[in-house]
Amino acid sequence: MIRHTVAFRLRHAPGSAKEAAFLEAASCLSDIPGVQHFERLRQVNVNNEFAFGFSMEFAGRDAYDGYNNHPVHTAFVAERWVPEVEAAQETDYQPL
């Protein structure tokens, strides 16, 4: 199993319609084959510079690679992520 997480900060004003639209648009990622337990998250730790996070799980490397190469994911990255995300930190975990 791989747990894929990304913490990020948007270029949009907090609470804005553009912020809400980005977070809603990200729900398309949950429909990609192999994605399990998709979550959109709001950061609550005041010591963290990132406002949001996405978390999802994959059964293994093949499912994860399929997600990364899926046209819905690549389109989301090109059309939404790159122009709207100011900074991000991506982390992928496997259980010990």
C-alpha positions in Angstrom: 0.0 0.0 0.0 1.1 3.5 -0.8 -0.4 6.6 1.0 0.1 9.6 -1.2 -0.1 13.0 0.5 0.4 16.6 -0.6 0.3 19.7 1.6 -0.1 23.0 -0.3 -0.9 26.7 -0.2 -3.1 28.3 -2.9 -2.5 31.6 -4.7 -6.2 32.5 -3.9 -7.5 34.5 -1.0 -8.6 32.4 2.0 -12.3 31.8 1.8 -12.6 33.0 -1.8 -14.8 31.5 -4.5 -11.6 30.6 -6.4 -10.3 28.7 -3.4 -13.6 26.8 -3.1 -13.6 26.1 -6.8 -10.1 24.6 -6.8 -10.9 22.4 -3.8 -14.1 21.2 -5.5 -12.4 20.6 -8.8 -9.9 18.3 -7.0 -12.7 15.8 -6.3 -12.2 14.5 -9.9 -9.0 12.8 -8.6 -11.1 10.4 -6.5 -12.7 8.9 -9.7 -9.4 7.8 -11.1 -9.1 4.0 -11.0 -6.9 2.8 -8.1 -7.5 5.8 -5.9 -8.8 4.8 -2.4 -9.7 6.9 0.6 -9.3 10.2 -1.1 -9.6 13.2 1.3 -9.4 16.9 0.9 -8.0 18.4 4.1 -7.7 21.7 5.9 -4.6 22.4 7.9 -5.2 23.4 11.5 -1.6 23.5 12.9 -0.5 27.1 13.2 3.1 26.1 12.8 2.5 24.7 9.3 2.8 27.1 6.3 0.4 25.0 4.1 -3.3 25.6 4.3 -4.6 22.4 2.7 -3.8 18.8 2.0 -4.9 15.9 -0.2 -4.5 12.3 1.0 -5.2 9.1 -0.9 -4.1 5.4 -0.9 -3.2 2.9 -3.6 -3.0 -0.8 -3.3 0.6 -0.8 -4.7 3.0 0.7 -7.2 1.1 -0.2 -10.3 -2.1 1.6 -9.1 0.0 4.6 -8.0 1.8 4.8 -11.4 -1.6 4.4 -13.1 -2.9 7.4 -11.2 0.2 9.6 -12.0 -0.2 8.9 -15.7 -4.0 9.0 -15.9 -5.3 11.8 -18.2 -7.6 13.2 -15.5 -4.6 13.6 -13.1 -2.3 15.1 -15.7 -5.0 17.5 -16.9 -5.7 18.6 -13.3 -2.0 19.2 -12.7 -1.6 21.2 -15.9 -4.9 23.2 -15.8 -5.5 23.7 -12.0 -2.5 22.7 -9.9 0.3 24.5 -11.8 -1.5 27.9 -12.2 -3.2 27.9 -8.8 -0.9 26.3 -6.2 1.8 28.6 -4.7 3.8 26.0 -2.8 3.5 22.3 -2.0 5.2 19.4 -0.3 4.5 15.9 -1.6 5.1 12.8 0.5 4.5 9.1 -0.2 4.4 6.6 2.6 4.4 2.8 2.9 3.4 1.2 6.2 6.3 -0.4 8.1 
